[in-house]
Amino acid sequence: MEIQNIEELVELIKSLKRKGDLEGAKNILLQCVDFMDSHFGINDKKPPWYHEQLGIVFRKLGEVDLGNNYTRMADQIILHNLRIHIMQVYEMDPKTRTSCYPNGPVITKTEVEAAQRLYKEGAMTILNKFLLEGTKDTSV
């Protein structure tokens, strides 16, 4: 099957998982992750979906630690994307920024949950915790 666009690739992965072809899904997902690692720069947002799916697939294949590692990577990507968004907002012209984001950059529930998971695992620095909570109390 020749893939024409990203939607077809995502549908193929979902189809393989539904059919129980976890090895096939894993192989395609690993290729997607390799592609992203080689084509996305440090300041580019990356889709966390492929890492999330790898986490699920590896756990279903009985490779729990590897699955958890990919889930952790997905959470790190979510926070990386948030950092980029925040930088983009604050690089805007002040008038535009105030018009578009009167209360500052938006932080979604998904981003908060990713931060909480990483923090609970000890995989998140205290600085990141304070950036997401918006607190200046460093006594924690």
PEPEZI-V588301 format. One record per backbone hydrogen bond with DSSP energy under -0.5 kcal/mol. NH is the residue of the N-H (numbers start at 1). CO is the residue of the C=O. Records with the same first field share a line. If there is no record, write none. Layout:
NH=CO ; CO
This chain:
3=1
9=5
10=6
11=7
12=8
13=9
14=10
15=11
16=12
17=13
18=14
19=15
20=16 ; 17
21=16
22=20
25=21
26=22
27=23
28=24
29=25
30=26
31=27
32=28
33=29
34=30
35=31
36=32
37=33
38=34
39=35
40=36
44=41
50=47
52=48
53=49
54=50
55=51
56=52
57=53
58=54
59=55
60=56
61=57
62=59
63=58
64=62
67=63
68=64
69=65
70=66
71=67
72=68
73=69
74=70
75=71
76=72
77=73
78=74
79=75
80=76
81=77
82=78
83=79
84=80
85=81
86=82
87=83
88=84
89=85
90=86
91=87
92=88 ; 89
97=93
98=94
99=95
100=96
101=97
104=101
108=106
112=108
113=109
114=110
115=111
116=112
117=113
118=114
119=115
120=116
121=117
122=118 ; 119
123=118
124=118
129=125
130=126
131=127
132=128
133=129
134=130
135=130
138=136
